[in-house]
Amino acid sequence: MGENHIILGNVATVGVLRTGTPDEVTATVAACHRDAGPRYVIGAGCEVPRDTPAANMPALTDYANTHQPVLR
């Protein structure tokens, strides 16, 4: 894809966001970021399912607010 690619998402919506803990959400987002590289945009793999624990969304957004993409 070249060195200027941007990758979005890939956080499992049911397996992580809906059934995981906030710590699991943070760990999953960090792993996606590490695997995708510095130009990763955090996002759910699809839509966020109903019954997702309220504490899991701040885990996703807190990581996004503290880990900025590196744009060259």
mmCIF file as Biopython writes it, N, C-alpha, C and O atoms, coordinates in Angstrom:
data_model
#
loop_
_atom_site.group_PDB
_atom_site.id
_atom_site.type_symbol
_atom_site.label_atom_id
_atom_site.label_alt_id
_atom_site.label_comp_id
_atom_site.label_asym_id
_atom_site.label_entity_id
_atom_site.label_seq_id
_atom_site.pdbx_PDB_ins_code
_atom_site.Cartn_x
_atom_site.Cartn_y
_atom_site.Cartn_z
_atom_site.occupancy
_atom_site.B_iso_or_equiv
_atom_site.auth_seq_id
_atom_site.auth_asym_id
_atom_site.pdbx_PDB_model_num
ATOM 1   N N  . MET A ? 1  ? 0.814   -1.204 0.000  1.0 0.0 1  A 1 
ATOM 2   C CA . MET A ? 1  ? 0.000   0.000  0.000  1.0 0.0 1  A 1 
ATOM 3   C C  . MET A ? 1  ? 0.849   1.256  0.000  1.0 0.0 1  A 1 
ATOM 4   O O  . MET A ? 1  ? 0.332   2.346  -0.247 1.0 0.0 1  A 1 
ATOM 5   N N  . GLY A ? 2  ? 2.107   1.133  0.265  1.0 0.0 2  A 1 
ATOM 6   C CA . GLY A ? 2  ? 2.942   2.317  0.299  1.0 0.0 2  A 1 
ATOM 7   C C  . GLY A ? 2  ? 3.103   2.849  1.704  1.0 0.0 2  A 1 
ATOM 8   O O  . GLY A ? 2  ? 2.400   2.446  2.630  1.0 0.0 2  A 1 
ATOM 9   N N  . GLU A ? 3  ? 4.045   3.763  1.839  1.0 0.0 3  A 1 
ATOM 10  C CA . GLU A ? 3  ? 4.366   4.255  3.183  1.0 0.0 3  A 1 
ATOM 11  C C  . GLU A ? 3  ? 3.378   5.271  3.724  1.0 0.0 3  A 1 
ATOM 12  O O  . GLU A ? 3  ? 3.419   5.573  4.917  1.0 0.0 3  A 1 
ATOM 13  N N  . ASN A ? 4  ? 2.497   5.810  2.904  1.0 0.0 4  A 1 
ATOM 14  C CA . ASN A ? 4  ? 1.548   6.825  3.364  1.0 0.0 4  A 1 
ATOM 15  C C  . ASN A ? 4  ? 0.144   6.290  3.584  1.0 0.0 4  A 1 
ATOM 16  O O  . ASN A ? 4  ? -0.813  7.064  3.613  1.0 0.0 4  A 1 
ATOM 17  N N  . HIS A ? 5  ? 0.004   4.988  3.739  1.0 0.0 5  A 1 
ATOM 18  C CA . HIS A ? 5  ? -1.317  4.407  3.950  1.0 0.0 5  A 1 
ATOM 19  C C  . HIS A ? 5  ? -1.867  4.793  5.327  1.0 0.0 5  A 1 
ATOM 20  O O  . HIS A ? 5  ? -1.116  5.098  6.254  1.0 0.0 5  A 1 
ATOM 21  N N  . ILE A ? 6  ? -3.171  4.771  5.428  1.0 0.0 6  A 1 
ATOM 22  C CA . ILE A ? 6  ? -3.863  4.992  6.695  1.0 0.0 6  A 1 
ATOM 23  C C  . ILE A ? 6  ? -4.799  3.808  6.882  1.0 0.0 6  A 1 
ATOM 24  O O  . ILE A ? 6  ? -5.521  3.425  5.961  1.0 0.0 6  A 1 
ATOM 25  N N  . ILE A ? 7  ? -4.782  3.229  8.079  1.0 0.0 7  A 1 
ATOM 26  C CA . ILE A ? 7  ? -5.639  2.081  8.379  1.0 0.0 7  A 1 
ATOM 27  C C  . ILE A ? 7  ? -6.607  2.482  9.477  1.0 0.0 7  A 1 
ATOM 28  O O  . ILE A ? 7  ? -6.215  3.112  10.459 1.0 0.0 7  A 1 
ATOM 29  N N  . LEU A ? 8  ? -7.871  2.118  9.311  1.0 0.0 8  A 1 
ATOM 30  C CA . LEU A ? 8  ? -8.940  2.466  10.252 1.0 0.0 8  A 1 
ATOM 31  C C  . LEU A ? 8  ? -9.591  1.211  10.777 1.0 0.0 8  A 1 
ATOM 32  O O  . LEU A ? 8  ? -9.830  0.262  10.031 1.0 0.0 8  A 1 
ATOM 33  N N  . GLY A ? 9  ? -9.879  1.208  12.072 1.0 0.0 9  A 1 
ATOM 34  C CA . GLY A ? 9  ? -10.761 0.201  12.647 1.0 0.0 9  A 1 
ATOM 35  C C  . GLY A ? 9  ? -10.113 -1.057 13.161 1.0 0.0 9  A 1 
ATOM 36  O O  . GLY A ? 9  ? -9.007  -1.059 13.701 1.0 0.0 9  A 1 
ATOM 37  N N  . ASN A ? 10 ? -10.865 -2.141 12.964 1.0 0.0 10 A 1 
ATOM 38  C CA . ASN A ? 10 ? -10.469 -3.498 13.292 1.0 0.0 10 A 1 
ATOM 39  C C  . ASN A ? 10 ? -10.594 -3.853 14.760 1.0 0.0 10 A 1 
ATOM 40  O O  . ASN A ? 10 ? -10.052 -4.876 15.180 1.0 0.0 10 A 1 
ATOM 41  N N  . VAL A ? 11 ? -11.279 -3.059 15.553 1.0 0.0 11 A 1 
ATOM 42  C CA . VAL A ? 11 ? -11.580 -3.452 16.925 1.0 0.0 11 A 1 
ATOM 43  C C  . VAL A ? 11 ? -12.886 -4.242 16.862 1.0 0.0 11 A 1 
ATOM 44  O O  . VAL A ? 11 ? -13.924 -3.710 16.467 1.0 0.0 11 A 1 
ATOM 45  N N  . ALA A ? 12 ? -12.827 -5.501 17.250 1.0 0.0 12 A 1 
ATOM 46  C CA . ALA A ? 12 ? -13.999 -6.393 17.149 1.0 0.0 12 A 1 
ATOM 47  C C  . ALA A ? 12 ? -15.163 -5.842 17.975 1.0 0.0 12 A 1 
ATOM 48  O O  . ALA A ? 12 ? -15.035 -5.598 19.175 1.0 0.0 12 A 1 
ATOM 49  N N  . THR A ? 13 ? -16.287 -5.656 17.312 1.0 0.0 13 A 1 
ATOM 50  C CA . THR A ? 13 ? -17.411 -4.994 17.979 1.0 0.0 13 A 1 
ATOM 51  C C  . THR A ? 13 ? -18.094 -5.865 19.027 1.0 0.0 13 A 1 
ATOM 52  O O  . THR A ? 13 ? -18.479 -5.357 20.080 1.0 0.0 13 A 1 
ATOM 53  N N  . VAL A ? 14 ? -18.252 -7.147 18.772 1.0 0.0 14 A 1 
ATOM 54  C CA . VAL A ? 14 ? -18.898 -8.024 19.752 1.0 0.0 14 A 1 
ATOM 55  C C  . VAL A ? 14 ? -17.858 -8.644 20.678 1.0 0.0 14 A 1 
ATOM 56  O O  . VAL A ? 14 ? -18.006 -8.600 21.899 1.0 0.0 14 A 1 
ATOM 57  N N  . GLY A ? 15 ? -16.817 -9.217 20.104 1.0 0.0 15 A 1 
ATOM 58  C CA . GLY A ? 15 ? -15.823 -9.932 20.893 1.0 0.0 15 A 1 
ATOM 59  C C  . GLY A ? 15 ? -15.044 -9.061 21.858 1.0 0.0 15 A 1 
ATOM 60  O O  . GLY A ? 15 ? -14.545 -9.553 22.870 1.0 0.0 15 A 1 
ATOM 61  N N  . VAL A ? 16 ? -14.930 -7.770 21.562 1.0 0.0 16 A 1 
ATOM 62  C CA . VAL A ? 16 ? -14.164 -6.881 22.442 1.0 0.0 16 A 1 
ATOM 63  C C  . VAL A ? 16 ? -15.052 -5.792 23.029 1.0 0.0 16 A 1 
ATOM 64  O O  . VAL A ? 16 ? -15.165 -5.684 24.250 1.0 0.0 16 A 1 
ATOM 65  N N  . LEU A ? 17 ? -15.681 -4.987 22.187 1.0 0.0 17 A 1 
ATOM 66  C CA . LEU A ? 17 ? -16.450 -3.853 22.718 1.0 0.0 17 A 1 
ATOM 67  C C  . LEU A ? 17 ? -17.646 -4.300 23.558 1.0 0.0 17 A 1 
ATOM 68  O O  . LEU A ? 17 ? -17.886 -3.751 24.633 1.0 0.0 17 A 1 
ATOM 69  N N  . ARG A ? 18 ? -18.380 -5.269 23.086 1.0 0.0 18 A 1 
ATOM 70  C CA . ARG A ? 18 ? -19.602 -5.666 23.802 1.0 0.0 18 A 1 
ATOM 71  C C  . ARG A ? 18 ? -19.335 -6.615 24.957 1.0 0.0 18 A 1 
ATOM 72  O O  . ARG A ? 18 ? -19.974 -6.499 26.003 1.0 0.0 18 A 1 
ATOM 73  N N  . THR A ? 19 ? -18.411 -7.550 24.797 1.0 0.0 19 A 1 
ATOM 74  C CA . THR A ? 19 ? -18.234 -8.565 25.835 1.0 0.0 19 A 1 
ATOM 75  C C  . THR A ? 19 ? -16.935 -8.423 26.620 1.0 0.0 19 A 1 
ATOM 76  O O  . THR A ? 19 ? -16.720 -9.147 27.593 1.0 0.0 19 A 1 
ATOM 77  N N  . GLY A ? 20 ? -16.063 -7.497 26.210 1.0 0.0 20 A 1 
ATOM 78  C CA . GLY A ? 20 ? -14.794 -7.319 26.903 1.0 0.0 20 A 1 
ATOM 79  C C  . GLY A ? 20 ? -14.889 -6.326 28.039 1.0 0.0 20 A 1 
ATOM 80  O O  . GLY A ? 20 ? -15.937 -5.733 28.295 1.0 0.0 20 A 1 
ATOM 81  N N  . THR A ? 21 ? -13.766 -6.162 28.713 1.0 0.0 21 A 1 
ATOM 82  C CA . THR A ? 21 ? -13.644 -5.181 29.785 1.0 0.0 21 A 1 
ATOM 83  C C  . THR A ? 21 ? -12.949 -3.935 29.230 1.0 0.0 21 A 1 
ATOM 84  O O  . THR A ? 21 ? -12.374 -3.982 28.143 1.0 0.0 21 A 1 
ATOM 85  N N  . PRO A ? 22 ? -12.999 -2.831 29.963 1.0 0.0 22 A 1 
ATOM 86  C CA . PRO A ? 22 ? -12.264 -1.655 29.504 1.0 0.0 22 A 1 
ATOM 87  C C  . PRO A ? 22 ? -10.768 -1.937 29.287 1.0 0.0 22 A 1 
ATOM 88  O O  . PRO A ? 22 ? -10.174 -1.430 28.334 1.0 0.0 22 A 1 
ATOM 89  N N  . ASP A ? 23 ? -10.171 -2.730 30.155 1.0 0.0 23 A 1 
ATOM 90  C CA . ASP A ? 23 ? -8.751  -3.073 29.973 1.0 0.0 23 A 1 
ATOM 91  C C  . ASP A ? 23 ? -8.532  -3.872 28.694 1.0 0.0 23 A 1 
ATOM 92  O O  . ASP A ? 23 ? -7.532  -3.672 28.004 1.0 0.0 23 A 1 
ATOM 93  N N  . GLU A ? 24 ? -9.455  -4.773 28.371 1.0 0.0 24 A 1 
ATOM 94  C CA . GLU A ? 24 ? -9.336  -5.546 27.124 1.0 0.0 24 A 1 
ATOM 95  C C  . GLU A ? 24 ? -9.520  -4.653 25.904 1.0 0.0 24 A 1 
ATOM 96  O O  . GLU A ? 24 ? -8.851  -4.842 24.888 1.0 0.0 24 A 1 
ATOM 97  N N  . VAL A ? 25 ? -10.419 -3.685 25.999 1.0 0.0 25 A 1 
ATOM 98  C CA . VAL A ? 25 ? -10.612 -2.730 24.894 1.0 0.0 25 A 1 
ATOM 99  C C  . VAL A ? 25 ? -9.323  -1.950 24.670 1.0 0.0 25 A 1 
ATOM 100 O O  . VAL A ? 25 ? -8.860  -1.828 23.535 1.0 0.0 25 A 1 
ATOM 101 N N  . THR A ? 26 ? -8.744  -1.424 25.736 1.0 0.0 26 A 1 
ATOM 102 C CA . THR A ? 26 ? -7.500  -0.659 25.615 1.0 0.0 26 A 1 
ATOM 103 C C  . THR A ? 26 ? -6.381  -1.515 25.034 1.0 0.0 26 A 1 
ATOM 104 O O  . THR A ? 26 ? -5.652  -1.067 24.149 1.0 0.0 26 A 1 
ATOM 105 N N  . ALA A ? 27 ? -6.242  -2.743 25.527 1.0 0.0 27 A 1 
ATOM 106 C CA . ALA A ? 27 ? -5.189  -3.631 25.029 1.0 0.0 27 A 1 
ATOM 107 C C  . ALA A ? 27 ? -5.396  -3.960 23.553 1.0 0.0 27 A 1 
ATOM 108 O O  . ALA A ? 27 ? -4.427  -4.033 22.797 1.0 0.0 27 A 1 
ATOM 109 N N  . THR A ? 28 ? -6.638  -4.159 23.138 1.0 0.0 28 A 1 
ATOM 110 C CA . THR A ? 28 ? -6.932  -4.474 21.743 1.0 0.0 28 A 1 
ATOM 111 C C  . THR A ? 28 ? -6.637  -3.291 20.836 1.0 0.0 28 A 1 
ATOM 112 O O  . THR A ? 28 ? -6.048  -3.455 19.768 1.0 0.0 28 A 1 
ATOM 113 N N  . VAL A ? 29 ? -7.044  -2.105 21.257 1.0 0.0 29 A 1 
ATOM 114 C CA . VAL A ? 29 ? -6.775  -0.908 20.465 1.0 0.0 29 A 1 
ATOM 115 C C  . VAL A ? 29 ? -5.264  -0.685 20.353 1.0 0.0 29 A 1 
ATOM 116 O O  . VAL A ? 29 ? -4.766  -0.336 19.283 1.0 0.0 29 A 1 
ATOM 117 N N  . ALA A ? 30 ? -4.543  -0.884 21.447 1.0 0.0 30 A 1 
ATOM 118 C CA . ALA A ? 30 ? -3.088  -0.718 21.425 1.0 0.0 30 A 1 
ATOM 119 C C  . ALA A ? 30 ? -2.443  -1.722 20.469 1.0 0.0 30 A 1 
ATOM 120 O O  . ALA A ? 30 ? -1.504  -1.379 19.750 1.0 0.0 30 A 1 
ATOM 121 N N  . ALA A ? 31 ? -2.942  -2.953 20.458 1.0 0.0 31 A 1 
ATOM 122 C CA . ALA A ? 31 ? -2.406  -3.975 19.549 1.0 0.0 31 A 1 
ATOM 123 C C  . ALA A ? 31 ? -2.690  -3.606 18.090 1.0 0.0 31 A 1 
ATOM 124 O O  . ALA A ? 31 ? -1.819  -3.757 17.233 1.0 0.0 31 A 1 
ATOM 125 N N  . CYS A ? 32 ? -3.899  -3.126 17.806 1.0 0.0 32 A 1 
ATOM 126 C CA . CYS A ? 32 ? -4.226  -2.690 16.442 1.0 0.0 32 A 1 
ATOM 127 C C  . CYS A ? 32 ? -3.306  -1.551 16.024 1.0 0.0 32 A 1 
ATOM 128 O O  . CYS A ? 32 ? -2.797  -1.541 14.903 1.0 0.0 32 A 1 
ATOM 129 N N  . HIS A ? 33 ? -3.093  -0.600 16.915 1.0 0.0 33 A 1 
ATOM 130 C CA . HIS A ? 33 ? -2.234  0.550  16.634 1.0 0.0 33 A 1 
ATOM 131 C C  . HIS A ? 33 ? -0.807  0.088  16.362 1.0 0.0 33 A 1 
ATOM 132 O O  . HIS A ? 33 ? -0.172  0.542  15.410 1.0 0.0 33 A 1 
ATOM 133 N N  . ARG A ? 34 ? -0.313  -0.807 17.190 1.0 0.0 34 A 1 
ATOM 134 C CA . ARG A ? 34 ? 1.048   -1.328 17.013 1.0 0.0 34 A 1 
ATOM 135 C C  . ARG A ? 34 ? 1.178   -2.063 15.677 1.0 0.0 34 A 1 
ATOM 136 O O  . ARG A ? 34 ? 2.152   -1.871 14.949 1.0 0.0 34 A 1 
ATOM 137 N N  . ASP A ? 35 ? 0.187   -2.907 15.360 1.0 0.0 35 A 1 
ATOM 138 C CA . ASP A ? 35 ? 0.239   -3.695 14.130 1.0 0.0 35 A 1 
ATOM 139 C C  . ASP A ? 35 ? 0.061   -2.842 12.878 1.0 0.0 35 A 1 
ATOM 140 O O  . ASP A ? 35 ? 0.685   -3.109 11.851 1.0 0.0 35 A 1 
ATOM 141 N N  . ALA A ? 36 ? -0.784  -1.824 12.957 1.0 0.0 36 A 1 
ATOM 142 C CA . ALA A ? 36 ? -1.079  -0.997 11.780 1.0 0.0 36 A 1 
ATOM 143 C C  . ALA A ? 36 ? -0.019  0.061  11.532 1.0 0.0 36 A 1 
ATOM 144 O O  . ALA A ? 36 ? 0.199   0.466  10.390 1.0 0.0 36 A 1 
ATOM 145 N N  . GLY A ? 37 ? 0.634   0.508  12.576 1.0 0.0 37 A 1 
ATOM 146 C CA . GLY A ? 37 ? 1.653   1.535  12.426 1.0 0.0 37 A 1 
ATOM 147 C C  . GLY A ? 37 ? 1.186   2.893  12.907 1.0 0.0 37 A 1 
ATOM 148 O O  . GLY A ? 37 ? 0.084   3.026  13.438 1.0 0.0 37 A 1 
ATOM 149 N N  . PRO A ? 38 ? 2.019   3.894  12.722 1.0 0.0 38 A 1 
ATOM 150 C CA . PRO A ? 38 ? 1.754   5.204  13.302 1.0 0.0 38 A 1 
ATOM 151 C C  . PRO A ? 38 ? 0.581   5.956  12.672 1.0 0.0 38 A 1 
ATOM 152 O O  . PRO A ? 38 ? 0.085   6.915  13.262 1.0 0.0 38 A 1 
ATOM 153 N N  . ARG A ? 39 ? 0.135   5.550  11.507 1.0 0.0 39 A 1 
ATOM 154 C CA . ARG A ? 39 ? -0.957  6.261  10.831 1.0 0.0 39 A 1 
ATOM 155 C C  . ARG A ? 39 ? -2.295  5.538  11.010 1.0 0.0 39 A 1 
ATOM 156 O O  . ARG A ? 39 ? -3.144  5.559  10.120 1.0 0.0 39 A 1 
ATOM 157 N N  . TYR A ? 40 ? -2.469  4.909  12.155 1.0 0.0 40 A 1 
ATOM 158 C CA . TYR A ? 40 ? -3.683  4.162  12.479 1.0 0.0 40 A 1 
ATOM 159 C C  . TYR A ? 40 ? -4.768  5.102  12.996 1.0 0.0 40 A 1 
ATOM 160 O O  . TYR A ? 40 ? -4.496  5.977  13.818 1.0 0.0 40 A 1 
ATOM 161 N N  . VAL A ? 41 ? -5.982  4.921  12.520 1.0 0.0 41 A 1 
ATOM 162 C CA . VAL A ? 41 ? -7.141  5.663  13.004 1.0 0.0 41 A 1 
ATOM 163 C C  . VAL A ? 41 ? -8.006  4.679  13.771 1.0 0.0 41 A 1 
ATOM 164 O O  . VAL A ? 41 ? -8.439  3.666  13.222 1.0 0.0 41 A 1 
ATOM 165 N N  . ILE A ? 42 ? -8.256  4.971  15.031 1.0 0.0 42 A 1 
ATOM 166 C CA . ILE A ? 42 ? -9.002  4.060  15.897 1.0 0.0 42 A 1 
ATOM 167 C C  . ILE A ? 42 ? -10.468 4.056  15.520 1.0 0.0 42 A 1 
ATOM 168 O O  . ILE A ? 42 ? -11.071 5.106  15.298 1.0 0.0 42 A 1 
ATOM 169 N N  . GLY A ? 43 ? -11.034 2.860  15.449 1.0 0.0 43 A 1 
ATOM 170 C CA . GLY A ? 43 ? -12.456 2.739  15.165 1.0 0.0 43 A 1 
ATOM 171 C C  . GLY A ? 43 ? -12.925 1.316  15.359 1.0 0.0 43 A 1 
ATOM 172 O O  . GLY A ? 43 ? -12.143 0.368  15.282 1.0 0.0 43 A 1 
ATOM 173 N N  . ALA A ? 44 ? -14.196 1.182  15.609 1.0 0.0 44 A 1 
ATOM 174 C CA . ALA A ? 44 ? -14.782 -0.154 15.711 1.0 0.0 44 A 1 
ATOM 175 C C  . ALA A ? 44 ? -14.749 -0.801 14.330 1.0 0.0 44 A 1 
ATOM 176 O O  . ALA A ? 44 ? -14.717 -0.108 13.313 1.0 0.0 44 A 1 
ATOM 177 N N  . GLY A ? 45 ? -14.757 -2.111 14.301 1.0 0.0 45 A 1 
ATOM 178 C CA . GLY A ? 45 ? -14.728 -2.820 13.024 1.0 0.0 45 A 1 
ATOM 179 C C  . GLY A ? 45 ? -15.983 -2.580 12.211 1.0 0.0 45 A 1 
ATOM 180 O O  . GLY A ? 45 ? -15.983 -2.816 11.002 1.0 0.0 45 A 1 
ATOM 181 N N  . CYS A ? 46 ? -17.028 -2.129 12.826 1.0 0.0 46 A 1 
ATOM 182 C CA . CYS A ? 46 ? -18.330 -1.959 12.185 1.0 0.0 46 A 1 
ATOM 183 C C  . CYS A ? 46 ? -19.089 -0.956 13.051 1.0 0.0 46 A 1 
ATOM 184 O O  . CYS A ? 46 ? -18.539 0.093  13.388 1.0 0.0 46 A 1 
ATOM 185 N N  . GLU A ? 47 ? -20.317 -1.244 13.414 1.0 0.0 47 A 1 
ATOM 186 C CA . GLU A ? 47 ? -21.021 -0.369 14.347 1.0 0.0 47 A 1 
ATOM 187 C C  . GLU A ? 47 ? -20.874 -0.919 15.764 1.0 0.0 47 A 1 
ATOM 188 O O  . GLU A ? 47 ? -20.523 -2.084 15.953 1.0 0.0 47 A 1 
ATOM 189 N N  . VAL A ? 48 ? -21.141 -0.081 16.746 1.0 0.0 48 A 1 
ATOM 190 C CA . VAL A ? 48 ? -21.069 -0.503 18.144 1.0 0.0 48 A 1 
ATOM 191 C C  . VAL A ? 48 ? -22.412 -1.132 18.512 1.0 0.0 48 A 1 
ATOM 192 O O  . VAL A ? 48 ? -23.454 -0.487 18.388 1.0 0.0 48 A 1 
ATOM 193 N N  . PRO A ? 49 ? -22.394 -2.405 18.971 1.0 0.0 49 A 1 
ATOM 194 C CA . PRO A ? 49 ? -23.655 -3.079 19.251 1.0 0.0 49 A 1 
ATOM 195 C C  . PRO A ? 49 ? -24.365 -2.549 20.500 1.0 0.0 49 A 1 
ATOM 196 O O  . PRO A ? 49 ? -23.756 -2.025 21.432 1.0 0.0 49 A 1 
ATOM 197 N N  . ARG A ? 50 ? -25.669 -2.717 20.460 1.0 0.0 50 A 1 
ATOM 198 C CA . ARG A ? 50 ? -26.483 -2.408 21.631 1.0 0.0 50 A 1 
ATOM 199 C C  . ARG A ? 50 ? -25.987 -3.264 22.789 1.0 0.0 50 A 1 
ATOM 200 O O  . ARG A ? 50 ? -25.468 -4.356 22.558 1.0 0.0 50 A 1 
ATOM 201 N N  . ASP A ? 51 ? -26.125 -2.816 23.982 1.0 0.0 51 A 1 
ATOM 202 C CA . ASP A ? 51 ? -25.696 -3.509 25.203 1.0 0.0 51 A 1 
ATOM 203 C C  . ASP A ? 51 ? -24.186 -3.485 25.411 1.0 0.0 51 A 1 
ATOM 204 O O  . ASP A ? 51 ? -23.670 -4.214 26.259 1.0 0.0 51 A 1 
ATOM 205 N N  . THR A ? 52 ? -23.466 -2.654 24.646 1.0 0.0 52 A 1 
ATOM 206 C CA . THR A ? 52 ? -22.042 -2.465 24.918 1.0 0.0 52 A 1 
ATOM 207 C C  . THR A ? 52 ? -21.936 -1.758 26.265 1.0 0.0 52 A 1 
ATOM 208 O O  . THR A ? 52 ? -22.597 -0.742 26.478 1.0 0.0 52 A 1 
ATOM 209 N N  . PRO A ? 53 ? -21.111 -2.279 27.182 1.0 0.0 53 A 1 
ATOM 210 C CA . PRO A ? 53 ? -20.979 -1.618 28.484 1.0 0.0 53 A 1 
ATOM 211 C C  . PRO A ? 53 ? -20.523 -0.169 28.335 1.0 0.0 53 A 1 
ATOM 212 O O  . PRO A ? 53 ? -19.627 0.138  27.550 1.0 0.0 53 A 1 
ATOM 213 N N  . ALA A ? 54 ? -21.145 0.696  29.089 1.0 0.0 54 A 1 
ATOM 214 C CA . ALA A ? 54 ? -20.839 2.120  28.993 1.0 0.0 54 A 1 
ATOM 215 C C  . ALA A ? 54 ? -19.364 2.409  29.251 1.0 0.0 54 A 1 
ATOM 216 O O  . ALA A ? 54 ? -18.828 3.356  28.676 1.0 0.0 54 A 1 
ATOM 217 N N  . ALA A ? 55 ? -18.702 1.645  30.076 1.0 0.0 55 A 1 
ATOM 218 C CA . ALA A ? 55 ? -17.293 1.879  30.403 1.0 0.0 55 A 1 
ATOM 219 C C  . ALA A ? 55 ? -16.356 1.530  29.247 1.0 0.0 55 A 1 
ATOM 220 O O  . ALA A ? 55 ? -15.204 1.965  29.238 1.0 0.0 55 A 1 
ATOM 221 N N  . ASN A ? 56 ? -16.829 0.756  28.277 1.0 0.0 56 A 1 
ATOM 222 C CA . ASN A ? 56 ? -15.945 0.352  27.181 1.0 0.0 56 A 1 
ATOM 223 C C  . ASN A ? 56 ? -15.717 1.449  26.153 1.0 0.0 56 A 1 
ATOM 224 O O  . ASN A ? 56 ? -14.657 1.496  25.529 1.0 0.0 56 A 1 
ATOM 225 N N  . MET A ? 57 ? -16.675 2.315  25.968 1.0 0.0 57 A 1 
ATOM 226 C CA . MET A ? 57 ? -16.485 3.388  24.984 1.0 0.0 57 A 1 
ATOM 227 C C  . MET A ? 57 ? -15.456 4.422  25.449 1.0 0.0 57 A 1 
ATOM 228 O O  . MET A ? 57 ? -14.632 4.850  24.640 1.0 0.0 57 A 1 
ATOM 229 N N  . PRO A ? 58 ? -15.471 4.842  26.720 1.0 0.0 58 A 1 
ATOM 230 C CA . PRO A ? 58 ? -14.394 5.732  27.157 1.0 0.0 58 A 1 
ATOM 231 C C  . PRO A ? 58 ? -13.008 5.091  27.044 1.0 0.0 58 A 1 
ATOM 232 O O  . PRO A ? 58 ? -12.025 5.794  26.809 1.0 0.0 58 A 1 
ATOM 233 N N  . ALA A ? 59 ? -12.916 3.788  27.206 1.0 0.0 59 A 1 
ATOM 234 C CA . ALA A ? 59 ? -11.621 3.120  27.035 1.0 0.0 59 A 1 
ATOM 235 C C  . ALA A ? 59 ? -11.126 3.310  25.603 1.0 0.0 59 A 1 
ATOM 236 O O  . ALA A ? 59 ? -9.938  3.540  25.377 1.0 0.0 59 A 1 
ATOM 237 N N  . LEU A ? 60 ? -12.031 3.213  24.650 1.0 0.0 60 A 1 
ATOM 238 C CA . LEU A ? 60 ? -11.685 3.417  23.237 1.0 0.0 60 A 1 
ATOM 239 C C  . LEU A ? 60 ? -11.299 4.874  22.978 1.0 0.0 60 A 1 
ATOM 240 O O  . LEU A ? 60 ? -10.270 5.142  22.358 1.0 0.0 60 A 1 
ATOM 241 N N  . THR A ? 61 ? -12.104 5.795  23.440 1.0 0.0 61 A 1 
ATOM 242 C CA . THR A ? 61 ? -11.846 7.208  23.169 1.0 0.0 61 A 1 
ATOM 243 C C  . THR A ? 61 ? -10.664 7.750  23.970 1.0 0.0 61 A 1 
ATOM 244 O O  . THR A ? 61 ? -9.940  8.618  23.483 1.0 0.0 61 A 1 
ATOM 245 N N  . ASP A ? 62 ? -10.456 7.254  25.188 1.0 0.0 62 A 1 
ATOM 246 C CA . ASP A ? 62 ? -9.304  7.705  25.972 1.0 0.0 62 A 1 
ATOM 247 C C  . ASP A ? 62 ? -8.002  7.351  25.256 1.0 0.0 62 A 1 
ATOM 248 O O  . ASP A ? 62 ? -7.073  8.158  25.213 1.0 0.0 62 A 1 
ATOM 249 N N  . TYR A ? 63 ? -7.936  6.140  24.694 1.0 0.0 63 A 1 
ATOM 250 C CA . TYR A ? 63 ? -6.737  5.768  23.943 1.0 0.0 63 A 1 
ATOM 251 C C  . TYR A ? 63 ? -6.576  6.696  22.740 1.0 0.0 63 A 1 
ATOM 252 O O  . TYR A ? 63 ? -5.477  7.175  22.457 1.0 0.0 63 A 1 
ATOM 253 N N  . ALA A ? 64 ? -7.669  6.943  22.042 1.0 0.0 64 A 1 
ATOM 254 C CA . ALA A ? 64 ? -7.611  7.816  20.864 1.0 0.0 64 A 1 
ATOM 255 C C  . ALA A ? 64 ? -7.154  9.229  21.232 1.0 0.0 64 A 1 
ATOM 256 O O  . ALA A ? 64 ? -6.419  9.859  20.472 1.0 0.0 64 A 1 
ATOM 257 N N  . ASN A ? 65 ? -7.578  9.717  22.368 1.0 0.0 65 A 1 
ATOM 258 C CA . ASN A ? 65 ? -7.215  11.076 22.775 1.0 0.0 65 A 1 
ATOM 259 C C  . ASN A ? 65 ? -5.787  11.200 23.286 1.0 0.0 65 A 1 
ATOM 260 O O  . ASN A ? 65 ? -5.255  12.307 23.367 1.0 0.0 65 A 1 
ATOM 261 N N  . THR A ? 66 ? -5.162  10.088 23.629 1.0 0.0 66 A 1 
ATOM 262 C CA . THR A ? 66 ? -3.809  10.153 24.187 1.0 0.0 66 A 1 
ATOM 263 C C  . THR A ? 66 ? -2.743  9.594  23.238 1.0 0.0 66 A 1 
ATOM 264 O O  . THR A ? 66 ? -1.552  9.697  23.532 1.0 0.0 66 A 1 
ATOM 265 N N  . HIS A ? 67 ? -3.139  9.019  22.132 1.0 0.0 67 A 1 
ATOM 266 C CA . HIS A ? 67 ? -2.189  8.448  21.153 1.0 0.0 67 A 1 
ATOM 267 C C  . HIS A ? 67 ? -2.517  9.021  19.779 1.0 0.0 67 A 1 
ATOM 268 O O  . HIS A ? 67 ? -3.417  8.545  19.087 1.0 0.0 67 A 1 
ATOM 269 N N  . GLN A ? 68 ? -1.779  10.035 19.408 1.0 0.0 68 A 1 
ATOM 270 C CA . GLN A ? 68 ? -2.035  10.714 18.150 1.0 0.0 68 A 1 
ATOM 271 C C  . GLN A ? 68 ? -1.342  10.017 16.988 1.0 0.0 68 A 1 
ATOM 272 O O  . GLN A ? 68 ? -0.256  9.465  17.165 1.0 0.0 68 A 1 
ATOM 273 N N  . PRO A ? 69 ? -1.948  10.030 15.799 1.0 0.0 69 A 1 
ATOM 274 C CA . PRO A ? 69 ? -1.271  9.475  14.619 1.0 0.0 69 A 1 
ATOM 275 C C  . PRO A ? 69 ? -0.057  10.324 14.263 1.0 0.0 69 A 1 
ATOM 276 O O  . PRO A ? 69 ? 0.002   11.515 14.569 1.0 0.0 69 A 1 
ATOM 277 N N  . VAL A ? 70 ? 0.883   9.700  13.627 1.0 0.0 70 A 1 
ATOM 278 C CA . VAL A ? 70 ? 2.085   10.401 13.156 1.0 0.0 70 A 1 
ATOM 279 C C  . VAL A ? 70 ? 1.913   10.659 11.671 1.0 0.0 70 A 1 
ATOM 280 O O  . VAL A ? 70 ? 1.974   9.725  10.872 1.0 0.0 70 A 1 
ATOM 281 N N  . LEU A ? 71 ? 1.703   11.891 11.292 1.0 0.0 71 A 1 
ATOM 282 C CA . LEU A ? 71 ? 1.511   12.231 9.888  1.0 0.0 71 A 1 
ATOM 283 C C  . LEU A ? 71 ? 2.790   12.859 9.355  1.0 0.0 71 A 1 
ATOM 284 O O  . LEU A ? 71 ? 3.360   13.768 9.959  1.0 0.0 71 A 1 
ATOM 285 N N  . ARG A ? 72 ? 3.215   12.358 8.230  1.0 0.0 72 A 1 
ATOM 286 C CA . ARG A ? 72 ? 4.445   12.884 7.612  1.0 0.0 72 A 1 
ATOM 287 C C  . ARG A ? 72 ? 4.127   13.617 6.357  1.0 0.0 72 A 1 
ATOM 288 O O  . ARG A ? 72 ? 5.030   14.130 5.695  1.0 0.0 72 A 1 
#
